Amino acid sequence: MELVTKEQMAALQANGRRMMEKDISCEVWPVVKFFTPDANATWLLAWVEPGDPDIAWGLADLGFPEIGSVCLSEIAAVRGALGLPVERDLYFKAEKSLSEYADEARDRGHIAA
C-alpha cells in the first residue's frame, strides 16, 4: 500500500501552498491519518512543504501529542515492536480542524481520530 495517494498528496500540497501564502485564516483540516498497528503511534497530516513534499506538517502522537513537521520517508521507514510498517487509515475522514484535534489530544493525552 502506498503511504499517500495521489489525491491526498494533491490536497496536502494545496494546503501547503495556502500556508506559505500566509493564508493562515484558513483553518487547515488533516488530510491523512497514519498509525502503527504495533507501536501506538499516530500521525494526522495536514500539509506538505511546497518545495519539499517529503516534509509534512501535522499532529503526531509518539507517546505525547505535538504539532510539528515530519519526513514522510521517515514515517515509511518506521517499524513497530513486531516489525509491522506504518499503515494509512483507509477510513479516516477529518471531522474538525487540526487545531481542534490538537486541543482534544492535549486534553486526552492522545490523538482520538
C-alpha positions in Angstrom: 0.0 0.0 0.0 1.3 3.4 -0.9 1.7 5.7 2.1 -0.1 8.7 0.5 -2.4 8.5 -2.5 -2.0 11.0 -5.4 -5.2 12.6 -4.4 -4.1 13.0 -0.8 -0.7 14.4 -1.9 -2.5 17.0 -4.1 -4.6 18.0 -1.1 -1.5 18.2 1.2 0.3 20.3 -1.4 -2.7 22.7 -1.8 -2.8 23.2 1.9 1.0 23.8 1.9 0.7 26.5 -0.7 -2.1 28.2 1.3 0.1 28.1 4.4 3.1 29.5 2.6 0.9 32.3 1.2 0.2 33.2 4.8 -3.4 32.4 4.4 -3.4 31.1 8.0 -7.0 32.3 8.4 -7.9 29.1 6.6 -8.1 26.6 9.4 -6.5 23.5 7.8 -8.0 20.1 8.3 -6.0 16.9 8.4 -5.8 15.1 5.0 -4.4 11.7 6.0 -4.0 9.6 9.2 -1.2 7.1 9.7 -0.8 4.7 12.6 1.4 1.8 13.7 -0.5 -1.4 14.4 2.1 -2.5 16.9 3.7 0.7 18.4 0.9 3.0 19.5 2.0 5.9 17.2 -0.4 8.1 15.2 0.0 11.0 12.8 -2.6 13.4 11.4 -1.0 15.3 8.5 -2.5 18.5 7.1 0.1 19.9 4.6 3.5 19.4 3.0 6.2 21.9 2.2 5.7 23.2 -1.4 9.4 23.0 -2.1 9.9 19.6 -0.5 6.9 17.3 -0.4 8.8 14.8 1.9 8.3 17.3 4.7 4.8 17.1 6.1 3.2 19.1 8.9 0.5 18.0 11.3 -0.2 16.4 14.7 1.9 13.5 15.8 1.5 11.2 18.9 4.6 9.1 19.6 3.8 8.9 23.3 2.6 12.5 23.7 0.7 14.7 21.1 2.5 17.6 19.5 2.2 19.7 16.3 5.2 19.8 14.1 7.0 18.5 11.0 8.0 15.0 10.0 9.5 13.4 6.9 7.2 11.1 5.0 10.2 8.9 4.2 10.9 8.5 7.9 7.3 7.6 8.6 7.6 5.0 5.8 10.7 3.5 7.5 9.1 3.1 11.0 8.6 -0.4 12.2 6.8 -1.3 15.5 7.8 -4.0 18.0 6.6 -6.8 15.7 8.2 -5.3 12.7 5.0 -4.1 11.1 5.1 -1.0 8.9 3.0 2.2 9.4 -0.4 2.0 7.8 -2.7 4.6 6.4 -6.2 4.7 7.9 -8.3 3.9 4.8 -11.5 5.1 6.6 -10.2 8.4 8.1 -12.2 11.5 7.2 -11.4 14.6 9.1 -14.3 15.9 11.1 -12.6 19.0 12.5 -9.6 21.2 12.1 -6.0 20.3 13.0 -6.1 22.7 15.9 -9.3 21.1 17.3 -7.7 17.7 17.1 -4.6 19.1 18.9 -6.7 20.6 21.7 -8.6 17.4 22.1 -5.3 15.4 22.1 -3.8 17.6 24.8 -6.9 17.1 27.0 -7.0 13.3 26.5 -3.2 12.7 26.3 -3.5 11.1 22.9 -5.0 11.6 19.4 -8.6 10.4 19.1 -9.4 10.3 15.4 
